[in-house]
Amino acid sequence: MLAVKNIDVYYGAIHALKDVTLNVERGEIVSIIGSNGAGKSTLLRTISGVLNPREGQITFLDGEIQGERIDKIVKMGIGHSPEGRKIFTNMSVQENLQLGAFIRTDNEIASDMDQVMERFPRLKERFKQSAGTLSGGEQQMLAIGRALMSRPKLLMLDEPSMVLAPNLVSEIFKIIVQIASEGTTVLLVEQNAHRALEIANRAYVLEVGSIVLQDTGKALLSNPKVKEAYLGG
């Protein structure tokens, strides 16, 4: 479904991603783990068109997408829930979800919004409420729901468990698994390495802008180097 081939990305003179190659097959959950500053968010921002690689190629469903406009990439089927949620705090839950469907012209937007409400009952309770008044967990649910409103074939999630209470972390990861089981491919960036590897079909370890390990989620959970660096021993 997605192939990232030998991409190099820079912030000015800073070489943020170095010859990165990865792929995501249809129906998978693929996790990317790594420490702060490893380049995980940069990778998702490059796939979604916010950043352009200086070298390399990105293909989605057999079409090249590097250098394309963000809205075109969304229309092709890539949804992105960014790090820090980036919801519109002065707008209601309903309005945030409507913005997630800005590229659509079909007549099923309302029914998809109902599905988001079923998936996230707390958002239904706060449908007309300002998004800025939601709790951190509710804002994360809104960010995921907004990304789902574009009907993505590939859903990219950037740090969905960040600063959430443990019970909410468990809830978010259950939702991710459910989304994947219903047919949406997931590319997950996550600092909670144990959780990310537990649910991943395959995973990559990104260090200082380079892929240093790749394997099944299960294999990386038992990898001594991963245990030492990311799993507390």
C-alpha positions in Angstrom: 0.0 0.0 0.0 2.7 2.5 1.0 6.4 2.4 0.0 8.9 4.9 1.3 12.2 4.4 -0.6 15.5 6.0 0.4 14.2 9.4 1.4 16.3 12.2 2.8 14.6 15.1 4.6 16.2 18.2 5.8 15.3 21.1 8.1 17.6 23.7 6.6 21.1 22.2 7.2 19.8 19.6 9.6 19.6 16.1 8.1 16.4 14.8 9.8 15.8 11.6 7.8 18.6 9.7 6.3 18.0 7.2 3.5 14.8 5.9 5.2 13.0 3.0 3.5 9.9 1.2 4.8 6.7 -0.3 3.5 3.2 -0.8 4.8 1.0 -3.6 3.4 -2.8 -3.4 3.2 -4.5 -4.4 6.4 -1.4 -4.1 8.6 -0.7 -2.2 11.8 2.9 -1.0 11.4 4.5 0.7 14.3 7.5 3.1 14.3 9.3 3.5 17.7 12.2 5.6 18.7 13.3 8.2 21.2 12.5 11.9 21.1 14.1 13.6 18.1 14.6 10.4 16.2 12.6 11.7 13.2 9.3 9.8 13.7 7.0 12.8 13.3 9.1 14.1 10.5 8.5 10.8 8.6 4.7 11.1 9.0 4.8 14.8 8.0 6.7 13.9 4.9 4.3 11.1 3.9 1.4 13.5 4.3 2.9 16.2 2.2 3.7 18.7 4.9 7.4 18.3 4.2 9.1 17.3 0.9 12.0 14.9 0.7 15.2 16.1 -0.9 15.9 12.6 -2.2 13.9 9.4 -2.5 10.4 8.3 -3.5 7.1 7.8 -1.7 4.4 5.7 -3.4 0.9 5.1 -2.2 -1.4 2.6 -4.1 1.3 2.6 -6.9 1.2 6.3 -7.4 4.1 8.7 -6.4 3.0 11.2 -3.8 6.2 13.1 -2.8 5.8 16.7 -3.7 2.0 16.5 -4.0 -0.4 18.9 -2.3 -1.6 17.9 1.1 -5.3 17.9 0.1 -4.6 15.6 -2.9 -2.8 13.2 -0.6 -5.8 13.2 1.7 -8.1 12.6 -1.3 -6.0 9.6 -2.3 -6.7 8.0 1.1 -4.1 9.0 3.7 -5.4 10.4 7.0 -3.1 11.9 9.6 -3.8 12.5 13.3 -0.8 14.6 14.2 1.4 14.8 17.3 -0.2 17.2 19.8 -3.7 16.5 18.3 -3.9 20.0 16.6 -7.6 20.2 17.1 -9.4 23.6 16.7 -10.0 24.5 20.3 -12.3 27.4 19.7 -14.6 25.2 17.5 -17.1 22.6 18.6 -16.6 18.8 18.5 -19.1 18.8 15.6 -17.2 21.5 13.7 -13.9 19.7 14.1 -15.3 16.5 12.7 -16.9 18.4 9.8 -13.5 19.8 9.0 -12.1 16.3 8.8 -14.5 15.7 5.9 -13.5 18.9 4.0 -12.4 17.0 0.9 -15.6 15.0 0.6 -18.6 15.7 -1.6 -20.6 12.5 -1.0 -23.9 12.2 0.9 -22.6 9.9 3.6 -20.7 12.4 5.8 -23.5 12.4 8.4 -23.6 8.7 8.7 -19.8 8.5 9.1 -20.1 11.1 11.8 -22.6 8.9 13.5 -20.1 6.0 13.3 -17.5 8.2 15.0 -20.0 8.9 17.8 -20.6 5.2 18.2 -16.8 4.6 18.4 -16.3 7.5 20.8 -19.4 7.9 23.0 -17.8 10.7 25.0 -17.7 12.8 21.9 -21.4 12.2 21.4 -22.0 13.6 24.9 -20.0 16.7 24.0 -21.0 17.1 20.4 -21.8 20.9 20.7 -19.2 21.6 23.3 -16.0 23.6 22.5 -13.1 21.3 21.8 -10.9 23.3 24.0 -12.9 22.3 27.1 -12.4 18.5 26.5 -10.0 16.4 28.6 -6.7 15.3 27.0 -8.2 11.8 26.3 -11.3 13.3 24.7 -9.2 15.6 22.5 -7.2 12.6 21.3 -10.4 10.8 20.5 -11.5 13.9 18.6 -8.2 14.0 16.6 -8.6 10.4 15.6 -12.2 10.8 14.8 -11.5 13.9 12.7 -8.9 11.9 10.7 -11.4 9.1 10.2 -13.9 11.5 8.7 -11.8 11.7 5.5 -12.4 7.9 5.1 -8.7 7.1 4.9 -7.4 3.8 3.5 -4.2 4.5 5.5 -4.5 6.1 9.0 -1.3 7.6 10.4 -1.4 8.2 14.1 1.4 10.3 15.8 1.8 9.7 19.5 -1.9 8.9 20.3 -1.1 7.9 23.9 1.0 11.0 24.8 0.3 12.4 28.3 -2.8 10.2 28.8 -3.7 8.3 32.0 -3.0 4.6 31.9 -6.7 3.6 31.6 -7.1 6.0 28.6 -3.9 4.6 27.0 -5.5 1.1 27.1 -8.7 2.5 25.6 -6.9 4.3 22.8 -4.9 1.2 21.8 -8.1 -1.0 21.8 -9.6 1.5 19.5 -6.6 1.4 17.1 -6.8 -2.4 17.0 -10.6 -2.2 16.3 -10.0 0.4 13.5 -7.5 -1.9 11.8 -9.8 -5.0 12.2 -12.5 -3.1 10.3 -10.3 -2.6 7.3 -8.2 0.6 7.8 -4.5 0.1 7.5 -2.6 1.9 10.4 0.8 3.4 10.5 1.5 4.2 14.2 4.3 6.4 15.7 4.5 5.9 19.4 6.9 6.4 22.3 5.1 3.8 24.4 7.2 1.1 22.7 5.7 -1.9 24.5 2.1 -1.0 23.6 3.1 -0.2 20.0 4.9 -3.4 19.5 2.2 -5.5 21.1 -0.4 -4.5 18.5 2.0 -4.3 15.5 2.1 -6.8 12.7 5.5 -5.3 11.9 7.6 -2.5 13.3 10.6 -0.3 12.6 13.1 1.3 15.0 14.2 4.8 14.1 17.3 6.3 15.6 18.7 9.7 14.8 16.9 9.8 11.4 17.8 6.2 10.3 16.0 2.9 10.4 18.2 0.6 12.5 15.9 -2.4 13.1 12.8 -3.9 11.5 10.9 -7.1 12.3 7.6 -8.3 13.5 6.2 -6.6 16.5 6.5 -9.8 18.5 10.2 -10.3 17.5 11.1 -6.8 18.4 9.4 -7.2 21.8 11.9 -9.9 22.6 14.9 -8.3 20.9 17.6 -7.6 23.6 18.6 -4.3 22.0 15.0 -3.0 21.9 14.4 -4.3 25.5 17.4 -2.3 26.8 16.8 0.9 24.9 13.0 1.1 24.9 11.4 -1.4 27.2 13.1 -0.7 30.5 15.5 -3.6 30.4 
